[in-house]
Amino acid sequence: MDYVKQSDLLKALAHPVRLRMVEGLLGHECHVDRMVRGLGLPQSTVSQHLGVLKSKGIVQVRKEGVKTCYKVLHPAVAKIVAALGK
C-alpha cells in the first residue's frame, strides 16, 4: 500500500465542504454553478475545493462549452463515503 498516497486522499476528503461535494457528485456529474447554489458558497471557494479534489485524482473535469462539469473518478471514494455514513 502507498501510505502517502492514501493519506493524501483522506486529507483531501477530511474537509466538511469537500466531503459534502464528493457525496453529491457520487453517481452523477454536476456543474460548478449548481454546486455554488447548493452549497451557498462563493464560486471562488467552491473552485478552490474542487482544485484540491482534482489534484488528488478524486474528481474528473469535463468542459461543456463555457461550463465545467465534475464527477467522482476515484474508485475508493464511494466506499469511504459509505463507511462514514454508517
C-alpha positions as CSV (number, residue, x, y, z in Angstrom):
1,M,0.0,0.0,0.0
2,D,1.2,3.5,-0.8
3,Y,0.6,5.1,2.6
4,V,1.5,8.6,1.5
5,K,-1.0,8.5,-1.4
6,Q,-3.8,7.1,0.7
7,S,-3.1,9.7,3.4
8,D,-3.3,12.4,0.8
9,L,-6.6,11.1,-0.3
10,L,-8.0,11.1,3.2
11,K,-6.7,14.6,3.9
12,A,-8.5,15.9,0.8
13,L,-11.7,14.3,2.0
14,A,-11.3,15.5,5.6
15,H,-12.8,18.9,5.0
16,P,-16.6,19.1,5.6
17,V,-17.3,21.1,2.4
18,R,-15.2,18.7,0.2
19,L,-16.8,15.7,1.8
20,R,-20.2,17.1,1.0
21,M,-19.2,17.9,-2.5
22,V,-17.9,14.4,-3.1
23,E,-21.1,12.9,-1.7
24,G,-23.2,15.0,-4.0
25,L,-21.0,14.0,-7.0
26,L,-21.2,10.3,-6.4
27,G,-23.1,8.8,-9.3
28,H,-23.5,11.9,-11.5
29,E,-21.9,15.0,-12.9
30,C,-22.5,18.5,-11.7
31,H,-21.7,22.0,-13.0
32,V,-19.8,24.4,-10.7
33,D,-22.7,26.9,-10.8
34,R,-25.1,24.3,-9.4
35,M,-22.6,23.4,-6.6
36,V,-22.3,27.1,-5.8
37,R,-26.1,27.4,-5.4
38,G,-26.4,24.1,-3.5
39,L,-23.6,24.8,-1.1
40,G,-24.3,28.5,-0.6
41,L,-20.6,29.4,-1.0
42,P,-18.8,31.8,-3.3
43,Q,-17.7,30.4,-6.7
44,S,-14.1,31.0,-5.8
45,T,-14.4,28.9,-2.6
46,V,-16.1,26.1,-4.5
47,S,-13.4,26.2,-7.2
48,Q,-10.6,26.1,-4.6
49,H,-12.1,22.9,-3.0
50,L,-12.6,21.4,-6.4
51,G,-9.0,22.1,-7.2
52,V,-7.9,20.1,-4.2
53,L,-10.1,17.2,-5.1
54,K,-8.9,17.3,-8.7
55,S,-5.2,17.4,-7.7
56,K,-5.6,14.2,-5.6
57,G,-7.4,12.4,-8.5
58,I,-10.7,12.3,-6.7
59,V,-12.8,14.2,-9.3
60,Q,-12.6,14.3,-13.1
61,V,-13.2,17.5,-15.0
62,R,-15.1,17.9,-18.3
63,K,-15.7,21.1,-20.2
64,E,-19.1,21.6,-21.7
65,G,-18.9,24.9,-23.6
66,V,-18.2,27.6,-21.0
67,K,-19.4,25.4,-18.1
68,T,-17.2,23.0,-16.2
69,C,-18.6,19.6,-15.1
70,Y,-17.2,17.4,-12.3
71,K,-17.7,13.8,-11.3
72,V,-16.1,11.5,-8.9
73,L,-13.3,9.5,-10.5
74,H,-11.5,7.7,-7.7
75,P,-12.9,4.2,-7.2
76,A,-12.4,4.0,-3.4
77,V,-14.2,7.3,-2.6
78,A,-17.7,5.8,-2.7
79,K,-16.6,3.1,-0.2
80,I,-15.1,5.7,2.1
81,V,-18.2,7.9,2.0
82,A,-20.4,4.9,2.6
83,A,-18.3,3.8,5.6
84,L,-18.6,7.3,7.1
85,G,-22.3,7.3,6.7
86,K,-22.8,4.2,8.9
